[in-house]
Each structure stands twice: as C-alpha cells, then as structure tokens.
C-alpha cells in the first residue's frame, strides 16, 4: 500500500502492526515518541527517508505537518529492518519518491510500481550515510522555512537566504545540499509548488492569482514548474480534485 499524505496538521498514536517506510517531501516539526515513552521535539528535514519497524510504539504530532509518502507491504512479507530512523538523505530514494508522487498525482499505464517499491525498500534497508559536519542545522532550517513562508509571494535568491543565516553563499549552498539532498533554488521551487497546491483547493482562486501569490512570474511559469516537478498541470490537478479522482493512495 502506497499513500501520499497531504501537508496538514495531524496527531497520531498507535502500535505499528506492520513495518513502514516514509519519505518527507517537506520540513516537518512537532513532537514524537518512536519506540520510547519519552516525548521530545522533532525536526524532519525535507527529502528525509524514514522507517518504522513492526511492533514499534508511535506517537507523532505536528501543527503543520508536511507532504509525506508512506509505504507498507500488505502481502505478509516484513520489510527489512528492526530500528526506527528518520532524516536519512539518500539521493536514489529522493528520485524514487518524487517519481512515485508524480505517478500518484497523474497515473500512467506503464507505471512500474513494484519496481519502485522494491527499490525504495532496498534504500531503507541499507546502512545509510552519516550527516556531514557543517550541514544546515535544525534551528537554521526552521528559521529559513519561516522566512520563506513569509516571503514566498516575492523574489528570493540564494544571496538573501545565505545572508539570513549569516553564511557565505558558497558555504550555504554546499551545506544545504548536504542536509537536504537538493539545492536551495530547487527547494524554493518546491515550497512555491506546495503553497500553490494548497491554494488550488479554493475553486474561486484563479490560476493567475495563485501563480503571483506563490512567487511565480506568471501562470505559464507556474504551469511549467508543475509539469516538470509533479508531472501534472495545476489545471489538471484542480480538475482531478473536483471530480473526485483518487490521488492519495494505490
């Protein structure tokens, strides 16, 4: 079973009946207790791979949430792994999760779900890579997200973001890539797209208005970014939602 959970506030508490793989497309913040009674704050970095083994006690709450891909085997075969983790940056897993999201939003006849799912499970079962020293810290990521959210309707560039964190442009670009698996520019486009997708739920908002409110130069610019990143245009996505087409599960 593969689900694409939309970015929204949530509160969950359960014992995992099956092991699950997760992928956080967005930054997420809240409190959690995974396999322990101790509740503590958490910061999920964008593009972070996660794993929860079967039988694990899970408590997780976030006032904002974030778009999240979740995968569970339903054939009785357990996913490999016995230790929970999150925030693992894996370039191959990022590509797989992005491809799976696009296919959930706009399915095609030749989508190879079995191959994608097995490959993602292999990435989660691997040893992972340590977070390099000098990468963007949780506090800096939170400060950057808050600044982007407040400034998303206008122009933003690497120089401005680096200055906010009191880092040189070169250092900021390297550290951000290490922490999130993507460039600051790519992350900024993703944030604009996330805001636009949320605004698309309002049927009275025109595409031109949404584009400008999210910092795109034009409606055509926004449509191009949607098609390249998500495999679907904003008009198609709005139509699918209006007609009740299933988008968030397989």
C-alpha positions as CSV (number, residue, x, y, z in Angstrom):
1,X,0.0,0.0,0.0
2,X,1.4,3.4,-1.0
3,X,-0.1,6.6,0.3
4,X,0.6,10.3,-0.4
5,X,-0.5,12.2,2.7
6,X,-1.1,15.9,2.1
7,X,0.6,18.5,4.2
8,X,-1.8,19.1,7.1
9,X,-1.9,19.2,10.9
10,X,-2.0,15.7,12.4
11,X,-2.0,13.8,15.7
12,X,-1.3,10.0,15.6
13,X,-0.7,7.4,18.3
14,X,-0.6,3.7,17.5
15,X,1.4,0.5,17.6
16,X,2.7,-0.3,14.2
17,X,1.1,-3.6,13.0
18,X,3.4,-3.7,10.0
19,X,6.8,-2.1,9.2
20,X,6.5,1.1,7.1
21,X,8.8,3.3,5.0
22,X,8.2,7.0,4.9
23,X,9.5,9.9,2.9
24,X,9.1,13.5,4.0
25,X,8.9,15.9,1.0
26,X,8.6,18.9,3.2
27,X,10.1,20.1,6.5
28,X,8.0,19.0,9.5
29,X,8.1,19.9,13.1
30,X,6.3,18.7,16.2
31,X,6.7,16.2,19.0
32,X,7.1,12.4,18.8
33,X,8.0,9.3,20.7
34,X,9.1,6.5,18.4
35,X,9.8,3.2,20.3
36,X,10.1,5.0,23.6
37,X,7.9,6.6,26.3
38,X,9.9,9.9,26.1
39,X,8.1,12.5,24.1
40,X,10.5,15.0,22.5
41,X,10.5,17.7,19.8
42,X,11.4,16.5,16.3
43,X,12.5,18.3,13.1
44,X,12.1,16.3,9.9
45,X,14.3,17.6,7.1
46,X,12.9,17.8,3.6
47,X,13.7,14.8,1.5
48,X,14.3,12.6,4.6
49,X,13.8,8.9,4.4
50,X,12.2,7.2,7.4
51,X,11.5,3.7,8.7
52,X,9.2,2.3,11.5
53,X,9.5,-1.4,12.3
54,X,6.6,-3.6,13.2
55,X,5.6,-3.6,16.8
56,X,7.0,-0.1,17.4
57,X,5.0,2.3,19.6
58,X,4.5,5.5,17.7
59,X,3.3,8.9,18.9
60,X,3.6,11.8,16.5
61,X,2.0,15.3,16.4
62,X,2.6,18.3,14.2
63,X,0.7,21.6,14.0
64,X,1.6,22.0,10.3
65,X,2.6,18.6,9.0
66,X,4.0,18.2,5.5
67,X,3.5,16.1,2.4
68,X,4.5,12.6,3.2
69,X,4.8,9.3,1.2
70,X,4.1,6.2,3.2
71,X,4.6,2.6,2.0
72,X,3.6,-0.7,3.7
73,X,3.7,-4.2,2.4
74,X,0.4,-6.0,2.6
75,X,1.4,-9.4,1.4
76,X,2.6,-10.7,4.8
77,X,6.3,-10.2,4.0
78,X,8.0,-8.0,6.5
79,X,10.2,-5.1,5.3
80,X,13.8,-5.5,6.3
81,X,14.9,-3.5,9.4
82,X,14.3,-3.5,13.2
83,X,15.3,0.0,14.1
84,X,13.4,3.2,13.6
85,X,15.1,6.1,11.9
86,X,14.3,9.4,10.0
87,X,16.1,12.2,8.3
88,X,18.2,9.9,6.1
89,X,19.2,11.7,3.0
90,X,19.6,9.2,0.1
91,X,19.8,10.6,-3.5
92,X,18.3,7.5,-5.1
93,X,15.5,7.4,-2.6
94,X,14.7,11.1,-3.4
95,X,14.4,10.3,-7.1
96,X,12.2,7.3,-6.4
97,X,9.9,9.1,-4.0
98,X,9.5,12.0,-6.5
99,X,8.6,9.6,-9.3
100,X,6.1,7.8,-7.1
101,X,4.4,11.1,-6.1
102,X,4.1,12.1,-9.8
103,X,2.5,8.8,-10.6
104,X,0.0,9.1,-7.8
105,X,-1.0,12.5,-8.9
106,X,-1.2,11.5,-12.6
107,X,-1.1,7.7,-13.2
108,X,0.2,6.3,-16.5
109,X,-0.3,2.9,-18.0
110,X,3.4,2.0,-17.8
111,X,4.0,3.0,-14.1
112,X,6.2,0.3,-12.6
113,X,5.0,0.4,-9.0
114,X,6.5,-3.0,-8.0
115,X,10.0,-2.0,-9.1
116,X,9.8,1.4,-7.5
117,X,8.5,0.0,-4.2
118,X,11.2,-2.7,-4.1
119,X,13.9,-0.2,-4.9
120,X,12.7,2.1,-2.1
121,X,12.7,-0.8,0.3
122,X,16.3,-1.6,-0.6
123,X,17.3,2.0,0.1
124,X,15.6,1.9,3.5
125,X,17.3,-1.4,4.3
126,X,20.8,0.0,3.5
127,X,23.2,1.4,6.1
128,X,22.5,5.0,5.1
129,X,25.0,7.8,5.1
130,X,26.1,10.0,8.1
131,X,25.1,13.6,8.0
132,X,28.2,15.6,7.1
133,X,29.6,18.0,9.5
134,X,28.8,21.6,8.8
135,X,25.4,20.9,7.2
136,X,22.3,23.1,7.9
137,X,21.2,22.6,11.5
138,X,17.5,22.1,12.6
139,X,17.4,25.6,14.0
140,X,18.7,27.2,10.9
141,X,16.3,25.2,8.8
142,X,13.4,26.3,10.9
143,X,14.5,30.0,10.6
144,X,14.8,29.6,6.8
145,X,11.4,27.9,6.4
146,X,9.7,30.7,8.4
147,X,11.4,33.4,6.3
148,X,10.5,31.6,3.0
149,X,6.9,31.2,4.1
150,X,6.6,34.9,4.9
151,X,8.3,36.0,1.7
152,X,7.0,33.4,-0.8
153,X,5.0,35.9,-2.8
154,X,8.1,37.8,-3.9
155,X,11.5,37.2,-5.3
156,X,14.0,35.2,-3.2
157,X,17.5,34.2,-4.1
158,X,20.5,32.3,-2.6
159,X,22.2,35.5,-1.5
160,X,19.2,36.6,0.6
161,X,18.8,33.1,2.2
162,X,22.6,32.8,3.0
163,X,22.6,36.3,4.5
164,X,19.7,35.4,6.7
165,X,21.7,32.5,8.2
166,X,24.9,34.6,8.3
167,X,26.7,32.3,5.9
168,X,28.6,32.9,2.7
169,X,26.8,31.9,-0.4
170,X,29.2,29.1,-1.3
171,X,29.1,27.6,2.2
172,X,25.3,27.9,2.3
173,X,24.8,26.1,-1.0
174,X,27.1,23.2,-0.1
175,X,25.7,22.8,3.4
176,X,22.1,23.0,2.2
177,X,22.7,20.3,-0.4
178,X,24.4,18.1,2.2
179,X,21.4,18.5,4.6
180,X,18.5,18.1,2.2
181,X,19.8,16.4,-1.0
182,X,18.8,19.4,-3.2
183,X,19.9,22.9,-4.0
184,X,18.4,25.9,-2.3
185,X,16.9,27.0,-5.6
186,X,15.2,23.6,-6.1
187,X,13.9,23.7,-2.5
188,X,12.4,27.2,-3.0
189,X,10.5,26.0,-6.1
190,X,9.2,23.0,-4.1
191,X,7.9,25.4,-1.4
192,X,6.2,27.6,-4.1
193,X,4.6,24.5,-5.5
194,X,3.4,23.3,-2.1
195,X,1.8,26.7,-1.4
196,X,0.2,26.7,-4.9
197,X,-1.3,23.2,-4.4
198,X,-2.9,24.3,-1.1
199,X,-4.4,27.3,-2.8
200,X,-5.8,25.2,-5.6
201,X,-8.3,23.8,-3.2
202,X,-10.1,27.1,-3.3
203,X,-12.2,26.9,-6.5
204,X,-12.7,30.7,-6.6
205,X,-9.0,31.4,-6.8
206,X,-7.8,32.0,-10.4
207,X,-4.6,30.3,-11.6
208,X,-3.1,33.6,-12.4
209,X,-3.7,34.9,-8.9
210,X,-2.3,31.7,-7.3
211,X,0.8,32.0,-9.5
212,X,1.6,35.6,-8.4
213,X,0.7,34.8,-4.7
214,X,3.3,32.0,-4.8
215,X,6.1,34.0,-6.3
216,X,5.9,32.7,-9.9
217,X,6.5,35.2,-12.7
218,X,3.3,34.2,-14.5
219,X,0.7,31.5,-14.8
220,X,2.7,29.9,-17.6
221,X,5.8,29.8,-15.3
222,X,3.8,28.0,-12.6
223,X,2.3,25.6,-15.1
224,X,5.8,24.7,-16.4
225,X,7.1,24.1,-12.8
226,X,4.1,21.9,-12.0
227,X,4.6,19.8,-15.2
228,X,8.3,19.4,-14.7
229,X,8.2,18.6,-10.9
230,X,4.9,16.8,-10.5
231,X,4.0,15.5,-13.9
232,X,0.7,17.3,-14.0
233,X,-0.5,20.8,-14.7
234,X,-2.3,22.9,-12.0
235,X,-5.5,22.9,-14.1
236,X,-5.4,19.1,-14.3
237,X,-4.8,18.7,-10.6
238,X,-7.7,21.0,-9.8
239,X,-10.0,19.1,-12.2
240,X,-8.9,15.7,-10.7
241,X,-9.7,17.0,-7.2
242,X,-13.1,18.4,-8.3
243,X,-14.2,15.2,-10.0
244,X,-13.1,13.1,-7.0
245,X,-10.3,11.3,-8.9
246,X,-8.2,9.2,-6.4
247,X,-4.9,10.8,-5.9
248,X,-3.6,9.8,-2.5
249,X,-3.4,6.0,-2.5
250,X,-2.6,3.0,-4.5
